Amino acid sequence: MIYEAVLRNIPGGANAARGQLEHLAKMAEQPNITLLIYPFSAGPHVGLSSAFNVISFAEPGAMDVVYLEIPFTRLWIEGGDKAAAHDKLFESLAERSLGERESVLLLHRLRKGL
């Protein structure tokens, strides 16, 4: 999941951004990749305050692991209530995000607008 603000930030210039947006759209076509964009129109959400990754394993009984980045600190959370809370946070963000098709269409619109 990508916040729309990240896609509109083009520090490397328009040419670099066009290439990056095209690459994201191509990767979204892969069967093992789900690309969702959290749009400005979805409004603010507590989950946008810092980057985090939820790592889930297919094995029965395996615990989720959360990797969290905040300024000056990286944190690993292994299982338990805090990992479960991050799972719910991610699900909430995903529910308010654009669908897969709409996300790719936004990538194409942004690319054309550069």
C-alpha positions as CSV (number, residue, x, y, z in Angstrom):
1,M,0.0,0.0,0.0
2,I,1.3,3.4,-1.0
3,Y,0.1,6.8,0.3
4,E,-0.8,9.1,-2.6
5,A,1.4,11.8,-1.2
6,V,4.4,9.6,-1.8
7,L,3.5,9.3,-5.5
8,R,3.2,13.0,-6.0
9,N,6.5,13.8,-4.4
10,I,9.0,14.0,-7.3
11,P,12.5,14.9,-5.8
12,G,14.3,13.2,-8.7
13,G,12.4,15.2,-11.4
14,A,9.6,14.3,-13.8
15,N,11.6,11.9,-15.9
16,A,12.6,9.8,-12.9
17,A,9.0,9.9,-11.5
18,R,7.5,8.8,-14.9
19,G,9.9,5.8,-14.9
20,Q,9.0,4.9,-11.3
21,L,5.3,5.2,-11.8
22,E,5.5,3.0,-15.0
23,H,7.5,0.4,-13.0
24,L,5.0,0.3,-10.2
25,A,2.2,-0.2,-12.8
26,K,4.1,-3.1,-14.4
27,M,4.8,-4.7,-11.1
28,A,1.1,-4.4,-10.2
29,E,0.4,-6.8,-13.1
30,Q,2.3,-9.6,-11.4
31,P,0.0,-12.2,-9.9
32,N,1.9,-12.2,-6.6
33,I,1.7,-8.4,-6.1
34,T,-1.2,-6.4,-4.8
35,L,-0.7,-2.7,-5.2
36,L,-3.2,-0.4,-3.4
37,I,-3.0,3.4,-3.1
38,Y,-4.4,5.2,-0.1
39,P,-5.8,8.4,-1.7
40,F,-6.0,11.9,-0.3
41,S,-9.8,11.6,-0.6
42,A,-9.8,8.9,2.1
43,G,-8.8,11.5,4.6
44,P,-6.4,11.3,7.5
45,H,-5.7,8.0,9.2
46,V,-3.5,7.1,12.2
47,G,-1.8,4.4,10.1
48,L,-0.2,7.1,7.9
49,S,2.0,8.4,10.8
50,S,4.8,6.0,10.2
51,A,5.9,3.2,7.9
52,F,5.3,-0.3,9.0
53,N,5.4,-3.8,7.5
54,V,3.4,-6.8,8.7
55,I,5.1,-10.1,7.9
56,S,2.8,-13.1,8.0
57,F,3.8,-16.7,7.5
58,A,1.8,-19.5,6.0
59,E,2.6,-22.1,8.5
60,P,-0.1,-22.9,11.0
61,G,0.5,-21.2,14.4
62,A,3.3,-18.9,13.0
63,M,3.2,-15.5,14.6
64,D,3.0,-12.3,12.6
65,V,6.0,-10.0,12.9
66,V,5.8,-6.2,12.5
67,Y,8.7,-4.0,11.4
68,L,8.2,-0.4,12.3
69,E,10.3,2.6,11.3
70,I,10.0,5.9,13.2
71,P,12.6,8.7,13.3
72,F,15.9,7.5,14.7
73,T,14.4,4.0,15.6
74,R,13.6,0.7,14.0
75,L,11.4,-1.7,15.9
76,W,10.5,-5.4,15.6
77,I,7.3,-6.6,17.2
78,E,6.9,-10.4,17.3
79,G,3.3,-11.6,17.8
80,G,1.0,-10.7,20.6
81,D,-1.5,-7.9,20.9
82,K,0.7,-5.2,19.4
83,A,1.3,-7.3,16.2
84,A,-2.5,-8.0,16.0
85,A,-3.2,-4.3,16.4
86,H,-1.0,-3.5,13.4
87,D,-2.8,-6.2,11.4
88,K,-6.1,-4.4,12.1
89,L,-4.5,-1.1,11.3
90,F,-3.3,-2.4,7.9
91,E,-6.8,-3.9,7.2
92,S,-8.4,-0.5,8.0
93,L,-6.0,1.3,5.6
94,A,-6.7,-1.3,2.9
95,E,-10.5,-1.0,3.2
96,R,-10.2,2.8,2.6
97,S,-7.7,2.5,-0.2
98,L,-8.4,2.4,-3.9
99,G,-9.0,-1.0,-5.4
100,E,-6.3,-2.7,-7.5
101,R,-7.6,-1.5,-10.8
102,E,-8.3,2.0,-9.6
103,S,-4.8,2.2,-8.1
104,V,-3.2,1.3,-11.4
105,L,-5.4,3.8,-13.2
106,L,-4.2,6.5,-10.8
107,L,-0.6,5.6,-11.5
108,H,-1.2,6.1,-15.2
109,R,-3.0,9.4,-14.7
110,L,-0.1,10.7,-12.5
111,R,2.4,9.6,-15.1
112,K,0.6,11.4,-17.9
113,G,0.4,14.5,-15.8
114,L,4.1,14.8,-15.5
